[in-house]
Amino acid sequence: MTAASRAPERASRPAAHADEPKGAARGDARLYTITELAQEFDVTPRAIRFYEDMGLIAPARAGRNRVYAHRDRTRLKLTLRGKRLGLSLQEIKQLVDMYESPSDTAPQLQAFLGVLAAHRQQLERQREDLEITLDEIAQHEARCRSLLADAERAAAATAGPTPTAARRRPRTTA
């Protein structure tokens, strides 16, 4: 690694905080590398670059390297939270953009509440479908167990003495 390629890394870790763990809160002046964010949020650097391509985050550059400010970290966190909620990238982008625009957010919040309500309805329908399917599976399992028990009882009733019992007969000596 050359001194030039380490420069962004040094810039992202002020000397006063060099011994602090990654991701420690240090205010808005803290810069992060793509590797640090990937490790902190358990995503790949490629995923972070994808979110950048989609306009969800916009890091600065230090030479050829990306450097992420607190704002980018927060946008990534909101993006991943939206993904866990099952939102589309377009819906996530609306959410992330709301984070940035404090003026006149009431219409945006109303629209986003509509998106969340629709998503909630979809998830509730899926949950109902899953519950119905699980009930059907439980019924099939119970029927299979009953048939298996009947078959085992029928086999035991029609079977003669077991081969082990036949071998235990006392031998006669001549």
Stockholm file with secondary structure:
# STOCKHOLM 1.0

chainA/1-174         MTAASRAPERASRPAAHADEPKGAARGDARLYTITELAQEFDVTPRAIRFYEDMGLIAPARAGRNRVYAHRDRTRLKLTLRGKRLGLSLQEIKQLVDMYESPSDTAPQLQAFLGVLAAHRQQLERQREDLEITLDEIAQHEARCRSLLADAERAAAATAGPTPTAARRRPRTTA
#=GR chainA/1-174 SS CCHHHHHHHHHHSCGGGTTSCTTCCCCTTCCBCHHHHHHHHTCCHHHHHHHHHTTSCCCEEETTEEEBCHHHHHHHHHHHHHHHHTCCHHHHHHHHHHHHCCTTCHHHHHHHHHHHHHHHHHHHHHHHHHHHHHHHHHHHHHHHHHHHHHHHHHHHHHCCSCHHHHHTSCCCCC
#=GC SS_cons         CCHHHHHHHHHHSCGGGTTSCTTCCCCTTCCBCHHHHHHHHTCCHHHHHHHHHTTSCCCEEETTEEEBCHHHHHHHHHHHHHHHHTCCHHHHHHHHHHHHCCTTCHHHHHHHHHHHHHHHHHHHHHHHHHHHHHHHHHHHHHHHHHHHHHHHHHHHHHCCSCHHHHHTSCCCCC
//
